[in-house]
């Protein structure tokens, strides 16, 4: 196993290119190549590239060659000239390719190829561990969890990937990931500018909602219109409540007229969470059935209220302090 992994690593990098890397980088790449070989052989990578439409069967530069050039052989792939990249490709693999020929390979099909490699590796690594077998499958076709992560990149990428601010960085990248908890499969992976809101991306995924699917999202995706759309399609959603969203209960009151019979009128009475929380003990759960959220939307829903323990409260305060320092902002108390 280890001998094969080393061979695969050398085949991808070869000794001629190792001179460009320090010892720490070589160790990391050797480990990565060993892990990659567990799930994908060069033949598998080549087939994925062909299926993505980025490579031809009879071409000299195959999928695993192109992958090694973009991932291993050059640490500055976005700024290195095509001539230099061709030289590195020839030195490392013996493949002679013109700058124009290499340039044509940087296309949407190659993006699809890299996305497939990424999702396949991620699926193989954690998909099997995260898949659940549960009675919930009797109620839901899929349980989709949507979340994102954002990280900073050098400021020179700000025109393509503008950041959301904070820490004086102008550029940032956000990865959106949607995962089906029942099947253990990823339903979508998206790379976008760091400044784009989670709400905007969440709305695009909501448009694909199906009957009997459960959508789990955090506060960044909170949008009542999306929840209504999911509900209209006979789907389900689970989300924390974003403050200061208003909560109401619906009642009916009689309206008396002098010239005609009395009629019932719908009245929405606001519910104050502070009043409920003050009556709960730490760790206690309380459910609100048949309530409506949103001063305009009045979305019918069910709310589960939980009062944190003192330990949980202190942990959240510590986490908040870290976020405030990282983002350079101060949260206000409600």
Helices and strands as residue ranges (DSSP letters): H 2-18, H 23-39, H 42-52, H 63-68, I 69-73, H 82-93, H 99-104, H 108-122, I 123-127, H 128-130, G 135-138, E 142-152, G 155-157, E 172-180, E 185-193, H 198-206, E 213-217, G 219-221, H 224-232, E 236-239, E 247-255, E 263-271, H 273-277, E 285-293, E 299-306, H 310-327
